[in-house]
């Protein structure tokens, strides 16, 4: 059986900096306004991983679930988590409008289908946001399944997040390959031997992608001389 290719979303298929960096700045400022916590704005940004105007590798913003991000706001103000959840939902339209695919990513998904592979979206983002992304870029027929941060109490890189998916389709871990731009992707199933591919198209540098078996510039480089680079791995 050909390998099932698991793709992270933000920074791997979707241009991360285009959408999430400006959104994070706006959200933190709006929180400070809503709760009159301007003195804590810089500290909140730092704890979330927004440093010097950029989202840093392997931070909560870079790879955490919505629940993890919301909890950070709750740590500062009672009701902060609910406020953040509602703020996110109110701004989904703007997020959808600003979504931009990483160059070559859809072409790779199309090629994988043509070559008989199955691709799966595995994201820490909400199912609502993930489905909006899929609909915007007409990826429905290119994806075999979708796994989101809403589906399991176990976030990446905890390999248990894949258990419902594996049982649903009858897959073994050795049938899968994970592709992503953060350590939460490249360390997914590390102790169990899951093969992972790190990409440099998101927030991470090579040194940040611990556990990756291969590191490439972007998903556009998954094919080399018309052959999938993980074939036979």
C-alpha positions as CSV (number, residue, x, y, z in Angstrom):
1,X,0.0,0.0,0.0
2,X,1.2,3.5,-0.8
3,X,1.9,5.8,2.1
4,X,-0.8,8.1,3.5
5,X,0.6,11.6,3.6
6,X,-0.5,13.7,6.6
7,X,-0.2,17.5,6.0
8,X,-0.2,20.2,8.6
9,X,-2.1,23.3,7.5
10,X,-0.6,26.6,8.6
11,X,2.9,27.1,7.3
12,X,2.8,23.9,5.3
13,X,-0.1,24.3,2.9
14,X,-1.3,27.8,4.0
15,X,0.9,30.9,4.1
16,X,1.2,31.3,7.9
17,X,2.6,34.9,8.1
18,X,0.0,36.2,5.7
19,X,-2.9,35.4,8.0
20,X,-1.9,34.6,11.6
21,X,0.7,37.2,12.4
22,X,-1.5,40.2,11.7
23,X,-4.5,38.4,13.4
24,X,-2.4,37.7,16.5
25,X,-1.4,41.3,16.9
26,X,-5.0,42.5,16.4
27,X,-6.4,39.9,18.8
28,X,-3.9,40.7,21.6
29,X,-4.6,44.5,21.2
30,X,-8.3,43.9,21.2
31,X,-8.1,41.8,24.4
32,X,-6.1,44.5,26.1
33,X,-8.8,47.1,25.1
34,X,-11.7,44.9,26.2
35,X,-10.2,44.1,29.7
36,X,-8.2,47.3,30.1
37,X,-5.0,45.3,30.4
38,X,-2.7,47.4,28.3
39,X,0.1,47.0,30.8
40,X,0.1,43.2,30.1
41,X,-0.1,43.4,26.3
42,X,3.6,42.8,25.7
43,X,3.8,40.0,28.3
44,X,0.8,38.2,26.7
45,X,2.4,38.5,23.3
46,X,5.7,37.1,24.5
47,X,4.0,34.1,26.3
48,X,2.0,33.3,23.2
49,X,5.1,33.5,21.0
50,X,4.7,36.9,19.3
51,X,8.2,38.4,19.7
52,X,9.5,41.5,17.9
53,X,6.5,41.4,15.6
54,X,7.0,37.8,14.5
55,X,5.6,34.5,15.6
56,X,8.5,32.3,16.8
57,X,8.9,28.6,16.0
58,X,7.3,26.0,18.2
59,X,5.4,28.6,20.3
60,X,1.8,28.4,21.4
61,X,0.7,30.6,18.4
62,X,2.8,28.5,16.0
63,X,1.6,25.1,16.9
64,X,-0.9,25.2,19.8
65,X,-4.6,24.4,19.7
66,X,-7.3,27.0,20.0
67,X,-8.0,25.8,23.5
68,X,-4.4,26.2,24.5
69,X,-4.4,29.8,23.1
70,X,-7.7,30.6,24.8
71,X,-6.3,29.4,28.1
72,X,-3.5,31.9,28.0
73,X,-6.0,34.7,27.9
74,X,-7.9,33.1,30.7
75,X,-4.7,33.1,32.8
76,X,-4.8,36.9,32.6
77,X,-8.5,37.6,33.0
78,X,-11.5,35.4,34.1
79,X,-13.6,35.1,31.0
80,X,-10.6,35.6,28.7
81,X,-10.9,32.2,27.1
82,X,-14.6,32.7,26.2
83,X,-13.8,36.2,24.9
84,X,-11.0,34.8,22.7
85,X,-13.2,32.0,21.4
86,X,-15.9,34.5,20.5
87,X,-13.4,37.0,19.0
88,X,-12.0,34.2,16.8
89,X,-15.4,33.2,15.6
90,X,-16.3,36.8,14.8
91,X,-13.2,37.2,12.7
92,X,-13.4,34.0,10.7
93,X,-14.6,36.0,7.7
94,X,-11.5,38.2,7.7
95,X,-9.3,35.1,8.3
96,X,-10.9,33.4,5.3
97,X,-10.4,36.4,3.1
98,X,-6.7,36.6,3.9
99,X,-6.0,32.9,3.4
100,X,-3.3,32.3,0.8
101,X,-1.9,28.9,-0.3
102,X,1.8,28.3,-0.3
103,X,3.0,28.3,-3.9
104,X,2.9,24.8,-5.4
105,X,1.0,23.2,-2.5
106,X,-2.2,22.5,-4.4
107,X,-0.3,21.2,-7.4
108,X,1.4,18.7,-5.1
109,X,-1.9,17.5,-3.7
110,X,-3.3,17.1,-7.2
111,X,-0.2,15.1,-8.2
112,X,-0.5,12.9,-5.2
113,X,-4.1,12.0,-6.1
114,X,-3.0,11.3,-9.7
115,X,-0.2,9.0,-8.4
116,X,-2.6,7.1,-6.2
117,X,-1.7,8.5,-2.8
118,X,-4.1,9.7,-0.1
119,X,-3.6,13.1,1.6
120,X,-4.9,14.0,5.0
121,X,-5.1,17.4,6.7
122,X,-3.8,17.3,10.3
123,X,-4.2,20.7,12.0
124,X,-4.2,22.1,15.5
125,X,-6.7,24.6,14.2
126,X,-10.5,24.3,14.7
127,X,-12.6,22.2,12.4
128,X,-14.6,25.2,11.5
129,X,-11.5,27.0,10.3
130,X,-10.1,23.9,8.6
131,X,-13.2,23.4,6.6
132,X,-13.3,27.0,5.6
133,X,-9.8,26.6,4.3
134,X,-10.7,23.5,2.3
135,X,-13.8,25.1,0.8
136,X,-12.0,28.3,-0.2
137,X,-9.4,26.4,-2.2
138,X,-11.6,23.6,-3.4
139,X,-9.5,20.9,-1.8
140,X,-12.4,18.5,-0.9
141,X,-11.6,16.0,-3.6
142,X,-7.9,16.1,-2.9
143,X,-8.1,15.1,0.8
144,X,-8.9,11.7,2.1
145,X,-9.7,12.9,5.6
146,X,-9.4,15.8,8.0
147,X,-8.1,15.7,11.6
148,X,-8.4,18.9,13.7
149,X,-7.6,20.2,17.1
150,X,-11.3,19.8,18.1
151,X,-11.3,16.1,17.5
152,X,-9.1,14.8,20.3
153,X,-7.9,15.8,23.8
154,X,-4.4,15.0,22.6
155,X,-2.6,17.8,20.7
156,X,0.3,17.2,18.3
157,X,2.9,15.8,18.8
158,X,1.0,13.3,21.0
159,X,0.6,10.3,18.6
160,X,-2.7,9.4,20.3
161,X,-4.4,12.1,18.3
162,X,-4.1,9.8,15.3
163,X,-5.8,6.8,16.9
164,X,-9.4,7.5,15.9
165,X,-8.2,8.2,12.3
166,X,-6.2,5.0,12.2
167,X,-9.1,2.9,13.5
168,X,-11.5,4.5,11.1
169,X,-9.5,3.4,8.1
170,X,-7.6,0.4,9.5
171,X,-4.2,2.0,9.1
172,X,-1.0,1.2,10.9
173,X,1.5,3.9,11.9
174,X,4.0,2.6,9.4
175,X,1.5,3.4,6.6
176,X,1.7,7.2,7.5
177,X,4.1,10.1,6.8
178,X,3.7,13.5,8.5
179,X,4.7,16.7,6.7
180,X,4.8,20.0,8.7
181,X,6.6,23.2,9.6
182,X,6.9,22.8,13.4
183,X,8.4,20.5,15.9
184,X,4.9,19.4,16.9
185,X,4.7,17.9,13.4
186,X,8.2,16.5,13.1
187,X,8.1,14.9,16.6
188,X,4.6,13.4,16.0
189,X,5.0,9.7,16.7
190,X,8.8,10.1,17.0
191,X,9.3,7.4,19.6
192,X,7.0,5.1,17.6
193,X,8.9,5.5,14.4
194,X,6.6,7.7,12.4
195,X,8.4,9.1,9.3
196,X,8.3,12.9,9.3
197,X,9.2,15.6,6.8
198,X,9.9,19.1,8.0
199,X,9.3,22.1,5.7
200,X,10.8,25.6,6.0
201,X,7.8,27.5,4.6
202,X,6.3,28.3,8.0
203,X,7.8,29.6,11.2
204,X,10.7,27.2,11.7
205,X,14.4,27.0,10.7
206,X,16.2,23.6,10.3
207,X,17.4,23.7,13.9
208,X,13.8,24.0,15.1
209,X,12.6,20.9,13.4
210,X,13.7,18.2,15.8
211,X,12.9,14.7,14.8
212,X,12.5,15.3,11.1
213,X,13.7,12.5,8.9
214,X,13.9,14.9,5.9
215,X,13.8,18.7,5.7
216,X,12.8,20.5,2.5
217,X,12.0,24.1,1.6
218,X,8.3,23.5,1.0
219,X,5.8,20.9,0.0
220,X,6.5,21.9,-3.6
221,X,9.8,20.0,-3.1
222,X,8.1,16.7,-2.2
223,X,8.6,15.6,-5.8
224,X,12.1,15.4,-7.2
225,X,12.6,14.4,-10.8
226,X,8.9,13.4,-10.9
227,X,9.4,11.0,-8.0
228,X,8.0,11.4,-4.5
229,X,11.0,11.8,-2.2
230,X,9.5,9.6,0.5
231,X,8.9,6.7,-1.8
232,X,10.6,3.6,-0.4
233,X,11.4,5.3,2.9
